[in-house]
Amino acid sequence: MEEEPVYEMKLTNGIGEQMLAHVFEKFDVELKQTEFGPKLQGTKEELEKAQEYIIQVMKERLEELDKR
């Protein structure tokens, strides 16, 4: 069985430690520190799932802030 390639996804500003902790619990990804900032590493499928989760959580947070 072939090993899937490892991809990287740059993290945007505003992703807090708590959100990252949830990402690591839910998805098979790792954090890599680079000279250009932190990146997530994992399979394409896992990174896509993590990205969808991050976007959903950020949208929910923005909606909460809009209500104030």
Secondary structure, 3 states (H helix, E strand, C coil): CCCCCCEEEECCCCCCHHHHHHHHHHCCCEEEEECCEEEEEECHHHHHHHHHHHHHHHHHHHHHHHCC
